[in-house]
């Protein structure tokens, strides 16, 4: 797997002046270790040494990166933990741990990067297909059909628009 460029990485020490400031040339490679040739980096400002995987979903993972990537890809495709463990030939506990860690990492990434979205329109695509097939489903009211049947316009909604 290709290593990330040093200009895209930053110091992970919160007390450092260059904490989370990537691309300033303050990181150096201290040594390379493991089968995946993971780099141990050192910040020239504060002297902190850390793995290039620190702060990522693969930090403290003993699996090769290709195998960890396969596990995450299988889980993302909808495979169960047991099926993923069988297909990738790893332990179920390893799959469950990677699922938890990558989920937390994805949530943090989403919270940091997705902000102040103002959608112009929303479209719902068949949200009631399972409910319609159910014999014990409650009857669908007209306003639910109106909302789920198409695109919600970008203008502000009034009570008269919602009521049939």
N, C-alpha and C positions, 0 to 999 in steps of 0.2 A: 504494500500500500504506500502511496506517495505521502511523504511527510509534509506538513504545512510549512509554509515559508515563515522564517523568524519575524518578518515584518508584520505578520498577522497575529502574533502572540504578544502577550503583555505580562507584566509582573502580577503575581497573585497575592502579594503581601499587602494587606490593607493599610499598613503603616508606611509604605513606600510612597515617595513623591510621584512615581510613575505608575502607580496602581491603575490597572485597566487602560493604560495609554499605549496602544499598539503602534508599531512603525516608527519608533524613536531610536532604534539601534542600541538599546541598552541591555539586550539579552545576548548572552554568549553560550555556546555549547560546552558544558563541563565534561560530559562523557556520554557514550552511547551504550545501551545495555539491552539484553533480551533478544529473543529470536526475531522480533519485529523491528529491531534497531531503534528503540524508543530513546529519544534524547533527554538527557538531564540538563536542564538549563539553569543559568545563574544570572541574576539581575546585577548589573554593574553598579547600580545606584545604592541598593540596600544590602546586597550580598546574599539574598535569599536564593536557595537552590530548590528547584521543583521539577517535576516531570512535565513533559509537554502535554500529557493526558490529564493533568490536574484541572478540575473544573469541567471536564467533559464526561459524557456518559460511560466512557470506557476506563475511567480512572480506577486503579486498583483491580483491574481485570487481568486474570492470568491467561485467559484465552487468547489465541492469535487473533489479530484484528479481523481477518477474513471470516473466521468462524463466528466471532461476535456479531459481525455485520450480517451474516446469514441468519443468525438467531433473530435479530431485530427485524430483518426483512420478512421472515416467515411469520412473526407475530403481527407485523403490519399488514400482511396479506390475509390475516384472519385465522391462521392456524392456532390450535389450542396449545397449551404449555406441553402437554404430553406428546402431541404430534410433532411439535417443533423439536423436542428433545430427541425423539426417535429419528427424525429426518436428518438432524445436524449431528447426531451421535454425541450429545452432551447430557449431563445430569439435569433432571427436572428442576432441582433447586437453583441451578445455574441459570436456566431459562427464566425462572420466576424472578430471580434477583436482577438480571439484565432488563426484564420487563419493568420492574419497579424503578430502577435507576434511570433508564432511558425515558420513562414516563415523567419522572420528576424533572429531568433535564429538559425535556421538550416543553413542559409547563413553564419552567423558569424562562426559557428562551422566548416562548410566546408572550409571557407577561412583560418581558423587557422590550420586545420589538414591535408588538402589535398594540398601538395606542391611537386614540382619537379617530376611530373610523366612523365615517358618516355614509352609510350605504344609501345609494340613490333608489334602489328597489330591492325587495326581497322576493324570492321565489321558493315555494314549497313544492317538493317533488314527491308525490305519493306517500305522504306521511300516514295515511289511514288505511293502507292496503291490508295490514294484519287485522286491524279492528273491524273492517268491513266483512272479513271472512269469519269472524268469531260469531257464534250463535248467541252468546250472552252479552254482546256489545250493547251499550246504550245507544238509543237513536241519535243520529247526528243532526244537530239543529241547523237551521238555515245559515246562521252567521258563521258556523264552522265551515260549511261548504263554501261560503263566499271567501273566507280567508285562505283556506287551503286549496282552493280551486284555481289559483292563478297567481298573478303578481300583485303585491301590495304597492300602490302608487306612492311616489315620494312626497306628495303633499300631506299636510297634517290631517289626521283622521278626525271626523266629527261623529257625534252620536247618530246623526241621521244616516251616515254612510254605513255604520255597523248594523243598524236595524233594518230588517226587510220591509 
